[in-house]
Amino acid sequence: MKHWITHPKVEGKASRQAHCNLPEGTFERELGKEGFFGPATHMYHQNPPTGWTNFEGPLRPRAFDTTLMPKAVASPWQAPGLMHNAHTQIRMWHSTGTMDHLARNSDGDELLFIHEGQGDFFCDYGHLSFRDGDYIVLPRGTMWRIQSDGPVSVLMVEATNGSYQMPDKGMLGAHAIFDPAMLDTPSINEAFKDQQGQQDWDVVVKRRDALSTISYPFNPLDAVGWKGDLSPVRINWRDIRPLMSHRFHLPPSAHTTFVANRFVICTFTPRPFESDPEALKVPFFHNNDDFDELLFYHAGDFFSRDNIHPGMMTLHPCGFTHGPHPKALAHAFTPKKEATEEVAVMIDTRDALEVTDNAESVEFKAYVDSWKT
């Protein structure tokens, strides 16, 4: 790809460097294409672009509290669906802890983000231990189950009819953000061998959102070995080393962890605030008119949001301006702390997300009013 030298037009009172040295008394808003990868313009306003007094209609920002969802269930296929489009399905599974069957998704790759809990993960390829903060990425068709002494909460993101891949790290090199060598794969170890045997097992397969049950007189997780370059992988957010710039607030796209067909997964992890006094320290106001933005809040202090706690989700549909809440905006250039403390998973989808009745039943409807001063 060629990157020709361009010279953006500057009109009126504006900063020549985005997100830095804003004209006194102004608020910056980015109008961008292709989810921060395409052409963009930065407007400088006299008032915060989120300073609305009323907001009616389906474009309103929404929040959902998954901690209020119904009781735990044994199977991931019983987990309530929260949002979906043609390329992804998003569920929140509050598990009872140990599955008495195997699951297999034949509709697409599955990403499991462990929000709470710890235990053992068994699949065709072997055994992995897991803990809170783990991503486990499963190729389509993988048979799997979890085993835990306590409850486990899992954010499930399906790449419908698609596959998860690594982002293009470009001039950063392959080892930035996390080295691929940090990806763990299942092992055919003693724990895996001990669970094999001739007892009856069911495999519940999801295909075209319909479930089929295949019964065996033995445990089909009976592999003695494997070779190849296709397998589940695990990485914890604690092993992610976020990109930082002391002089420039990086866009969310800099924190991309996995990419799929028409959506991306980003991970926000603790990092120092920008130290340059002229640089913004909070997310900039932006439109992002090509993507819906869904954030799942995992842990910590969510410095740019009010009334948000771990286990909640926020949805910002494409087509309106959004950005930090007023309390965070007050510290746009002088943060209260030296570093962020938040851990969050962002799912940016090119196609609009449909919100289900399950999500609406745990919606925090006052979220749209949290930008009011």
LUMVOMI-470170 format. One record per residue (C-alpha): residue number from 1; residue in one letter; x negated, y, z. Coordinates in steps of 0.25 Angstrom, whole numbers, plus 2048, in hexadecimal, padded with zeros to 3 digits. Layout:
<sites>
NUM;A;X;Y;Z
...
</sites>
This chain:
<sites>
1;M;800;800;800
2;K;7FB;80E;7FC
3;H;7FC;819;806
4;W;7FB;826;7FE
5;I;7F7;833;805
6;T;803;83B;808
7;H;805;848;80E
8;P;813;84A;815
9;K;81A;857;814
10;V;81A;860;821
11;E;826;86A;822
12;G;828;874;82D
13;K;823;872;83B
14;A;81E;863;83C
15;S;812;85B;841
16;R;809;856;837
17;Q;806;849;83F
18;A;812;841;842
19;H;815;83F;851
20;C;80B;849;856
21;N;80A;857;858
22;L;818;85A;857
23;P;81C;869;854
24;E;820;86F;862
25;G;82E;86D;866
26;T;831;862;85B
27;F;835;854;85B
28;E;830;84B;850
29;R;838;841;848
30;E;833;837;83E
31;L;83B;833;832
32;G;835;827;82C
33;K;837;81B;822
34;E;833;80D;823
35;G;832;80C;832
36;F;826;816;834
37;F;81F;810;828
38;G;825;819;81D
39;P;825;828;81A
40;A;829;831;826
41;T;82C;83F;829
42;H;82B;846;837
43;M;835;850;83B
44;Y;833;85A;846
45;H;840;85E;84D
46;Q;843;868;858
47;N;84C;85E;85F
48;P;84B;84F;862
49;P;851;847;857
50;T;858;83E;861
51;G;85E;84A;868
52;W;86D;846;865
53;T;879;849;86D
54;N;881;83E;867
55;F;87F;831;85E
56;E;88A;829;858
57;G;88A;81E;84E
58;P;882;811;84B
59;L;874;818;84A
60;R;874;81B;859
61;P;868;816;861
62;R;86C;80A;869
63;A;866;802;875
64;F;869;7F4;87A
65;D;866;7ED;887
66;T;863;7DF;885
67;T;861;7DD;894
68;L;870;7DD;895
69;M;873;7D2;88B
70;P;87A;7C5;88F
71;K;874;7BA;897
72;A;868;7B2;892
73;V;86A;7A7;887
74;A;862;79A;884
75;S;861;79C;875
76;P;85B;7A7;86D
77;W;866;7A5;863
78;Q;870;7A9;86E
79;A;869;7B6;870
80;P;872;7C2;86D
81;G;86F;7C9;860
82;L;86D;7D8;862
83;M;869;7DD;854
84;H;867;7D8;846
85;N;866;7DB;837
86;A;862;7D3;82B
87;H;854;7D1;82F
88;T;854;7D0;83E
89;Q;85C;7CB;84A
90;I;859;7D0;858
91;R;85D;7C9;865
92;M;85B;7CA;874
93;W;859;7BC;87A
94;H;85B;7BB;889
95;S;856;7AC;88A
96;T;859;7A3;896
97;G;84B;79F;895
98;T;84A;791;88F
99;M;850;78C;882
100;D;855;77E;881
101;H;854;77E;872
102;L;84C;783;867
103;A;84F;790;85E
104;R;84C;792;850
105;N;84E;79E;847
106;S;850;79B;838
107;D;854;7A9;835
108;G;847;7B0;837
109;D;83B;7B2;840
110;E;83E;7B5;84E
111;L;837;7BF;858
112;L;838;7BD;867
113;F;834;7C8;870
114;I;834;7C3;87E
115;H;83A;7CE;887
116;E;83A;7C7;894
117;G;836;7B9;899
118;Q;82B;7AF;896
119;G;82A;7A1;893
120;D;826;797;888
121;F;829;797;879
122;F;829;78A;871
123;C;82B;789;862
124;D;827;780;856
125;Y;818;785;857
126;G;816;783;866
127;H;817;78B;873
128;L;815;799;878
129;S;817;7A0;885
130;F;81E;7AD;885
131;R;820;7B9;88E
132;D;827;7C6;88E
133;G;823;7CF;882
134;D;81F;7C4;879
135;Y;823;7C4;86A
136;I;825;7B6;864
137;V;827;7B6;855
138;L;82D;7A9;850
139;P;82D;7A5;841
140;R;83A;7A2;83B
141;G;83E;793;83E
142;T;836;792;84B
143;M;83C;789;855
144;W;83A;78F;863
145;R;83F;790;872
146;I;83B;797;87F
147;Q;839;791;88C
148;S;839;79A;899
149;D;83C;799;8A8
150;G;843;7A6;8A7
151;P;84B;7AF;89E
152;V;845;7B4;892
153;S;84A;7C1;889
154;V;846;7C1;87B
155;L;848;7CB;870
156;M;84A;7C3;863
157;V;848;7CA;855
158;E;84A;7C1;849
159;A;844;7C4;83C
160;T;850;7BF;834
161;N;84C;7B8;827
162;G;83E;7BE;829
163;S;830;7BD;830
164;Y;828;7C4;83A
165;Q;81B;7C9;836
166;M;810;7D2;83B
167;P;810;7E1;837
168;D;806;7E7;82E
169;K;7FB;7ED;837
170;G;7F4;7F4;82B
171;M;7E8;7FC;82E
172;L;7E9;7F8;83D
173;G;7E4;7EA;83A
174;A;7EA;7DD;83D
175;H;7E6;7DD;84C
176;A;7ED;7EA;850
177;I;7F9;7EA;859
178;F;7F7;7DB;85C
179;D;7ED;7D1;856
180;P;7F3;7C6;84F
181;A;7EB;7BD;858
182;M;7F3;7C1;863
183;L;7FF;7BA;85E
184;D;801;7AD;865
185;T;807;7A0;85F
186;P;80D;794;865
187;S;805;789;86A
188;I;807;77A;86A
189;N;803;779;879
190;E;807;770;884
191;A;813;778;887
192;F;818;776;879
193;K;815;767;879
194;D;81C;765;887
195;Q;829;76A;881
196;Q;829;760;876
197;G;831;753;877
198;Q;83D;74B;873
199;Q;848;752;87A
200;D;854;758;872
201;W;852;766;86C
202;D;85B;770;864
203;V;856;77A;85B
204;V;860;786;859
205;V;85D;78C;84B
206;K;862;79A;847
207;R;864;79B;838
208;R;86D;7A6;832
209;D;871;7A9;840
210;A;877;79C;841
211;L;872;791;84B
212;S;86F;783;849
213;T;86B;779;853
214;I;861;76E;84F
215;S;85F;763;859
216;Y;853;75A;85B
217;P;850;74E;864
218;F;842;754;867
219;N;83C;762;869
220;P;839;767;85B
221;L;82E;770;861
222;D;825;763;85F
223;A;819;769;857
224;V;80B;763;85A
225;G;804;76E;851
226;W;806;778;846
227;K;7FD;781;83D
228;G;801;78D;835
229;D;802;79C;836
230;L;811;79D;839
231;S;815;79C;848
232;P;81C;7A4;853
233;V;813;7AF;859
234;R;813;7B6;866
235;I;80E;7C3;86B
236;N;811;7CC;877
237;W;812;7DB;877
238;R;807;7DB;881
239;D;7FE;7D6;876
240;I;802;7E2;86C
241;R;7F8;7ED;86C
242;P;800;7F9;867
243;L;7FB;803;85D
244;M;7F8;811;863
245;S;7F4;81F;85F
246;H;7F0;829;869
247;R;7F4;834;860
248;F;801;82F;859
249;H;80D;828;85D
250;L;80E;81C;854
251;P;81B;817;84E
252;P;822;80A;852
253;S;81D;804;845
254;A;80F;804;84B
255;H;814;7FA;856
256;T;81A;7EF;84C
257;T;818;7E1;851
258;F;81F;7D8;847
259;V;826;7DB;839
260;A;831;7D3;833
261;N;83B;7D6;827
262;R;840;7E4;828
263;F;83D;7E5;837
264;V;831;7E7;840
265;I;82E;7E4;84F
266;C;826;7EE;856
267;T;820;7ED;865
268;F;81F;7F9;86E
269;T;815;7F6;879
270;P;80E;7FF;883
271;R;804;809;87E
272;P;7FD;816;882
273;F;804;823;87E
274;E;7FE;82C;873
275;S;7F4;835;87A
276;D;7F3;840;86F
277;P;7FB;84C;875
278;E;801;84F;867
279;A;806;841;865
280;L;814;83C;868
281;K;815;832;873
282;V;823;82D;870
283;P;82A;827;864
284;F;82D;832;85A
285;F;83B;835;855
286;H;83D;82D;848
287;N;848;828;83F
288;N;843;81B;83A
289;D;84E;81B;830
290;D;84A;80D;82A
291;F;84A;804;836
292;D;853;801;843
293;E;84B;801;84F
294;L;84E;7F7;85A
295;L;845;7F7;867
296;F;845;7ED;872
297;Y;83F;7F2;87F
298;H;837;7E7;886
299;A;830;7EE;892
300;G;82A;7FA;898
301;D;82E;809;897
302;F;834;80D;88A
303;F;82F;81B;88A
304;S;837;821;87E
305;R;844;81B;882
306;D;84E;81E;88E
307;N;858;814;894
308;I;850;808;88E
309;H;84B;7FC;896
310;P;845;7EF;892
311;G;84E;7E5;88B
312;M;855;7F1;883
313;M;856;7F3;874
314;T;858;800;86D
315;L;85C;801;85E
316;H;859;80E;856
317;P;860;80C;848
318;C;859;812;83D
319;G;85F;820;838
320;F;85E;829;844
321;T;853;830;84C
322;H;84E;82A;859
323;G;842;82B;862
324;P;83E;82D;871
325;H;849;830;87B
326;P;848;83E;881
327;K;840;83A;88E
328;A;835;834;885
329;L;835;840;87C
330;A;832;849;888
331;H;824;841;888
332;A;822;841;879
333;F;814;847;87B
334;T;811;845;88A
335;P;814;836;88E
336;K;817;833;89D
337;K;80E;827;89C
338;E;801;823;895
339;A;807;817;88E
340;T;814;811;889
341;E;81A;805;891
342;E;824;800;888
343;V;825;7F3;881
344;A;830;7F2;876
345;V;833;7EA;869
346;M;838;7F2;85D
347;I;83F;7EC;852
348;D;840;7F5;846
349;T;84A;7F0;83B
350;R;84B;7F5;82D
351;D;85A;7F1;82C
352;A;864;7F6;836
353;L;866;7ED;843
354;E;874;7E8;846
355;V;878;7E9;855
356;T;87F;7DD;85A
357;D;88B;7DD;864
358;N;881;7D6;86E
359;A;878;7E3;86D
360;E;883;7EC;86F
361;S;888;7E5;87B
362;V;87B;7EA;882
363;E;87A;7F7;87C
364;F;875;804;884
365;K;87E;80E;87D
366;A;879;81A;884
367;Y;86B;818;87D
368;V;86F;822;872
369;D;871;82D;87C
370;S;863;82B;882
371;W;85D;835;878
372;K;866;840;87E
373;T;85E;84A;886
</sites>
